[in-house]
Each structure stands twice: as structure tokens, then as C-alpha cells.
Amino acid sequence: MDLSFIKRLEEVVGRGGVLYREVDLLVYESDGTLALRGRADAVVFPRSVEEMAKVVELAYSHGVPIVGRGSGTSLSGGAVAAKGGIVISTARMNKIIEVDLANEVAVVQAGVINDWINAYLSRLGYQYPVDLGYQYMADPGSQRVSTIGGNIAHNSGGVKCFKYGVTVNQLRGLTVVIPPGEVRRIGGKEFEQPGYDLIGLVAGSEGTLALVAEAVVRITPLYEATLTILASFKDLYTAGRAVSAVIASGAMPVAMELMDKLAVEAVESGPYAAGLPRDAEAVLLIQVEGSPPGAAAEADKVAKVLREAGAAQVEIVDDPNKAARLWAARKQAFGAMGFVGPNYVVEDGTIPRKRLAEALAIARSAAAKRGLRVANVFHAGDGNLHPLILYDERKPGEREKAIEAGEEILEACVELGGTITGEHGVGYMKKRLLAKMYGEAEIGIMKAIKASFDPKGLLNPGKIFP
Ligand SMILES: Cc1cc2nc3c(=O)[nH]c(=O)nc-3n(C[C@H](O)[C@H](O)[C@H](O)COP(=O)(O)OP(=O)(O)OC[C@H]3O[C@@H](n4cnc5c(N)ncnc54)[C@H](O)[C@@H]3O)c2cc1C
């Protein structure tokens, strides 16, 4: 990229607002996926919607690809500049602009970290429910790192999504920058918008239609009491059935998380051991909330359903310290995989909840036939699987086998009536699989929508489409 273009970018965002030296660009070469690298020509840090629009205008008029970037925790290669060009980072657009309790919304800039919203709101007795983690969970969930702009672009989910929905369900309004550099406001604080659902279109579009500059997000009051229920099962099939039974009972847990035997072995071997039953084939962690008597009644109801559905053991955990340890163990499960294998590939697919047991059996066999093992830790409530396929980087070919097994599992998710991604996006890594879900007609409609926002195809090129 020639220096005169860099200078023009600096005129917009100030000196120090553009990185273009090779050593600085290295940091932006990959995201949470690691498997994909792509060097941008420059990384630009606008401080306002207006600066963001001017940067887009400049790049668009010069035919330069534009990749939005929050914190780079994407697990699908979404934030990587696959075709060069500029990365627009929202790191300096990081203010909570307003909290409006009367309308139950917060107005935030795109670069605000997910967890900052809850840190602010919890003092007011409120929450932003898509917290990509959990109130008890210390780290390393991406809620402490990922931005609201990245969450919107990926339509991210989290542990509480079973009850509260995913990111798109919390959006009331967006301020976006669209090519060739225009600021547009979609929605606001009100509930309903006439016409096509443009907020829904932008949410989950992975930076291919617009750059998100600001968002009006829905906030909800926190409940007074929460209770955790721990259940163990002798087989995965019964655990899967128990999840369906809880949902069909009309109970409304906040979170329902399942860990299989290998995942339990991993966490119980490390510093986050919480006393999870190591002999169980599956463990369910459920949380309910309400007023103190309401939460207690809901916990009793869930426990009864679990027992009737064949759980080997059910415990209502009323000691908050123990509950905190159990949820921290769940949260640390990915990190704890190092205790059972040197490397892993994490996949993300969804299935209809009724087919949980089948999907888990397929995951095991896809790994086993390649001589690999798979651990499962996932959001059982919304059927969002996260198989962790273990492999050893030091053994030639194992990584490729793990990726292959992951793809086989995702293809099976589609055959079972689910999808190739629950919350991590299609990005670069899964674009080949999009054609497993949609025919030419549907992909053609998506491409036409893209062309109407971005006629030159410069927004996050090389992503989503096969
Ligand atoms: C340890 C860990 C735990 C995770 N847990 C969860 C989880 O519980 N739930 C979940 O859903 N995901 C999870 N993820 C995945 C990831 O954190 C989410 O996808 C997150 O929303 C990405 O946010 P980010 O700010 O890092 O975005 P980035 O990775 O920087 O970008 C993600 C995508 O959004 C686009 N983008 C970023 N900002 C903008 C913007 N302002 N306008 C337009 N496009 C933009 C990028 O181009 C890219 O396509 C996890 C990841 C890690 C590493």
C-alpha cells in the first residue's frame, strides 16, 4: 500500500491511528482460529462513526478490501484479512454511551467489550444477557475480550441463550457504515420496525454487508436468586433424553450445559476440579433463577423431571461457593483439554435437541475411525454442540484428520436437521460447508443482498460464500 494512501488515512484518524509497518501488522495476521493467516496492508483505528465512514469512503473509492475487527476472537477466521486491504479496528470506539432504564436499553459503541456492559449494569440490578460466558465464570470466556460489534457480526450466543436468545434477539437499533462510506441508523429504542428486518440482516452478516459503529441493546433486570442443579448419567442417550424432558416440562432454566466423560476427566485433572462425578458418562449442569421461593420451586421441578428421565444422581446445589466452582469447571473445560491431549480442534454446530444422543454418537465414531478421541462440552439447552477433537500436532497428518472429523460431524448435524454453525460464524473456515445447507437459489439471494449493500464486493471478501 503506498504511503500517500496511508497519509490520507492518517489525516482522518490522526497520527498513531494507522498501523502499517510489517512488525505491527503481524499481530493482526490471525484471529482465534489460528489455522488461517492473512496480512492486511494497514490497520486503522477510527474514534467515531464519522471517522469510520470517512475511512470506508477512502478505501471504497480506491478499491481496497475492508475487514472489520473487534478483538479478533473469531473461531472461524472471520477477522482475518484474507485478501489484504485494510482492517478497521473498533478498539478506540469503546464507550458505553447511555443506559436508559425506562426503555430497558443501553447504547454502546461497537468496540465496547461484552463484559464491560454487565460490569456496569450489575450495579444497577440489570444485565445484558448474551454474556458469552457466565456470571460465575472467571476466565477465559470471550466475554472478557470480545466486542459487541464482533458479537453482532457473528450473532453470538452464550450460556444463557437458552432462556434469553442470541445477540440478534437483544438488538433494537444499529448505527452502521455502509459503502461507499455512508452512516445509516436502523431502528432505535422502540420495539417494532416496519418493512424488512434490516437489523436481522446485519446481525450475523460477519462484516460482509456493513460495519457496525453503535448499537442499542436490550437489557433485562437480574433475578434475586439462582440455583444450580447437577445431574449425572450412565449414558449419553439418557442425558440427551433428560434435556428434552426438562424442556418439555415447561421449566425455563437459564442454562443447561452438558459435559461428557472425557470433558469431566479433563477438568477434574486440573486446578478447576470441582468434584464432578468422574464415573458418569455425562454430566448436566443446569441453572434456574427467580425470586428465592420461585427459584427453589423451579429447581425442585427440574430435579424431579431429571430423576424421572433416568438420571443416576441429582443434586440441587444451594451452596453458592460450590455452584461457583461447578460453573467455573464447566467454563474451564476447553482450557483443561491439555490434561487429556496436546491439541484440539473445536467445532460448532447445532442439532434439534431431540437428536442430541445420535449426534454425540456420530461425533465419537467420526473421531474414532481416524484413531482420535472427542470430548463434548456444550450448550445442551439450545442444541449447540462443541465437539473438541483431540489430536497430536507432533504426529504428521493428525491435524488434518481432526479437521476432517470435524467436517464430518458438521455434515451430520445438517443431516440431522441442524446447522454448520451455532455461534462461531461461517467465516473462512466453514465457507465450503455453506453449500451443504443451502442450494444455489438461497445462496444466490444472499449474494444479491450482499451486492445491494456492497456492489464492489470489498467488505470482508473471501468469507461466508463457498
Ligand atoms: C475462549 C473463547 C470463548 C468463546 N466463547 C464464545 C461463546 O460463548 N459464544 C460465542 O458465540 N462465541 C464464542 N467465541 C467466539 C468469539 O468470541 C465470538 O465470535 C465473538 O463475537 C467475536 O468477537 P470479536 O470482538 O473478537 O470479533 P472479531 O473476532 O474481531 O470479529 C468477528 C467477525 O466480526 C466482524 N466484525 C468485527 N467487528 C465488526 C464491526 N464493528 N462491524 C462489522 N463487522 C465486524 C469481523 O470482520 C469478523 O468477521 C469464543 C471465542 C474464544 C476464543
Ligand as a Chemical Component Dictionary entry (heavy atoms), coordinates in Angstrom:
data_LIG
# 
_chem_comp.id                   LIG 
_chem_comp.type                 NON-POLYMER 
_chem_comp.pdbx_formal_charge   0 
_chem_comp.three_letter_code    LIG 
# 
loop_
_chem_comp_atom.comp_id 
_chem_comp_atom.atom_id 
_chem_comp_atom.alt_atom_id 
_chem_comp_atom.type_symbol 
_chem_comp_atom.charge 
_chem_comp_atom.model_Cartn_x 
_chem_comp_atom.model_Cartn_y 
_chem_comp_atom.model_Cartn_z 
_chem_comp_atom.pdbx_ordinal 
LIG C1  C1  C 0 -12.161 -18.599 24.519 1  
LIG C2  C2  C 0 -13.275 -18.260 23.574 2  
LIG C3  C3  C 0 -14.581 -18.427 24.006 3  
LIG C4  C4  C 0 -15.628 -18.130 23.132 4  
LIG N1  N1  N 0 -16.907 -18.274 23.575 5  
LIG C5  C5  C 0 -17.933 -17.963 22.751 6  
LIG C6  C6  C 0 -19.278 -18.107 23.191 7  
LIG O1  O1  O 0 -19.569 -18.484 24.318 8  
LIG N2  N2  N 0 -20.250 -17.785 22.312 9  
LIG C7  C7  C 0 -19.972 -17.336 21.040 10 
LIG O2  O2  O 0 -20.901 -17.047 20.296 11 
LIG N3  N3  N 0 -18.715 -17.208 20.600 12 
LIG C8  C8  C 0 -17.691 -17.500 21.409 13 
LIG N4  N4  N 0 -16.408 -17.353 20.956 14 
LIG C9  C9  C 0 -16.148 -16.839 19.574 15 
LIG C10 C10 C 0 -15.936 -15.299 19.517 16 
LIG O3  O3  O 0 -15.533 -14.806 20.781 17 
LIG C11 C11 C 0 -17.215 -14.578 19.079 18 
LIG O4  O4  O 0 -17.479 -14.896 17.733 19 
LIG C12 C12 C 0 -17.155 -13.048 19.241 20 
LIG O5  O5  O 0 -18.420 -12.490 18.972 21 
LIG C13 C13 C 0 -16.135 -12.350 18.344 22 
LIG O6  O6  O 0 -15.978 -11.009 18.818 23 
LIG P1  P1  P 0 -14.666 -10.168 18.478 24 
LIG O7  O7  O 0 -14.849 -8.794  19.014 25 
LIG O8  O8  O 0 -13.458 -10.875 18.929 26 
LIG O9  O9  O 0 -14.771 -10.122 16.902 27 
LIG P2  P2  P 0 -13.647 -10.435 15.826 28 
LIG O10 O10 O 0 -13.101 -11.804 16.028 29 
LIG O11 O11 O 0 -12.691 -9.321  15.772 30 
LIG O12 O12 O 0 -14.540 -10.424 14.509 31 
LIG C14 C14 C 0 -15.533 -11.391 14.302 32 
LIG C15 C15 C 0 -16.261 -11.107 12.990 33 
LIG O13 O13 O 0 -16.974 -9.898  13.117 34 
LIG C16 C16 C 0 -16.550 -8.937  12.149 35 
LIG N5  N5  N 0 -16.571 -7.657  12.851 36 
LIG C17 C17 C 0 -15.941 -7.327  13.998 37 
LIG N6  N6  N 0 -16.287 -6.092  14.382 38 
LIG C18 C18 C 0 -17.151 -5.627  13.450 39 
LIG C19 C19 C 0 -17.884 -4.417  13.289 40 
LIG N7  N7  N 0 -17.798 -3.406  14.145 41 
LIG N8  N8  N 0 -18.704 -4.295  12.222 42 
LIG C20 C20 C 0 -18.826 -5.306  11.323 43 
LIG N9  N9  N 0 -18.157 -6.461  11.421 44 
LIG C21 C21 C 0 -17.335 -6.621  12.476 45 
LIG C22 C22 C 0 -15.180 -9.421  11.706 46 
LIG O14 O14 O 0 -14.892 -8.985  10.390 47 
LIG C23 C23 C 0 -15.350 -10.919 11.803 48 
LIG O15 O15 O 0 -15.995 -11.395 10.654 49 
LIG C24 C24 C 0 -15.344 -17.666 21.804 50 
LIG C25 C25 C 0 -14.022 -17.498 21.383 51 
LIG C26 C26 C 0 -12.988 -17.788 22.255 52 
LIG C27 C27 C 0 -11.591 -17.580 21.771 53 
# 
loop_
_chem_comp_bond.comp_id 
_chem_comp_bond.atom_id_1 
_chem_comp_bond.atom_id_2 
_chem_comp_bond.value_order 
_chem_comp_bond.pdbx_ordinal 
LIG C1  C2  SING 1  
LIG C2  C3  SING 2  
LIG C2  C26 DOUB 3  
LIG C3  C4  DOUB 4  
LIG C4  N1  SING 5  
LIG C4  C24 SING 6  
LIG N1  C5  DOUB 7  
LIG C5  C6  SING 8  
LIG C5  C8  SING 9  
LIG C6  O1  DOUB 10 
LIG C6  N2  SING 11 
LIG N2  C7  SING 12 
LIG C7  O2  DOUB 13 
LIG C7  N3  SING 14 
LIG N3  C8  DOUB 15 
LIG C8  N4  SING 16 
LIG N4  C9  SING 17 
LIG N4  C24 SING 18 
LIG C9  C10 SING 19 
LIG C10 O3  SING 20 
LIG C10 C11 SING 21 
LIG C11 O4  SING 22 
LIG C11 C12 SING 23 
LIG C12 O5  SING 24 
LIG C12 C13 SING 25 
LIG C13 O6  SING 26 
LIG O6  P1  SING 27 
LIG P1  O7  DOUB 28 
LIG P1  O8  SING 29 
LIG P1  O9  SING 30 
LIG O9  P2  SING 31 
LIG P2  O10 DOUB 32 
LIG P2  O11 SING 33 
LIG P2  O12 SING 34 
LIG O12 C14 SING 35 
LIG C14 C15 SING 36 
LIG C15 O13 SING 37 
LIG C15 C23 SING 38 
LIG O13 C16 SING 39 
LIG C16 N5  SING 40 
LIG C16 C22 SING 41 
LIG N5  C17 SING 42 
LIG N5  C21 SING 43 
LIG C17 N6  DOUB 44 
LIG N6  C18 SING 45 
LIG C18 C19 SING 46 
LIG C18 C21 DOUB 47 
LIG C19 N7  SING 48 
LIG C19 N8  DOUB 49 
LIG N8  C20 SING 50 
LIG C20 N9  DOUB 51 
LIG N9  C21 SING 52 
LIG C22 O14 SING 53 
LIG C22 C23 SING 54 
LIG C23 O15 SING 55 
LIG C24 C25 DOUB 56 
LIG C25 C26 SING 57 
LIG C26 C27 SING 58 
# 
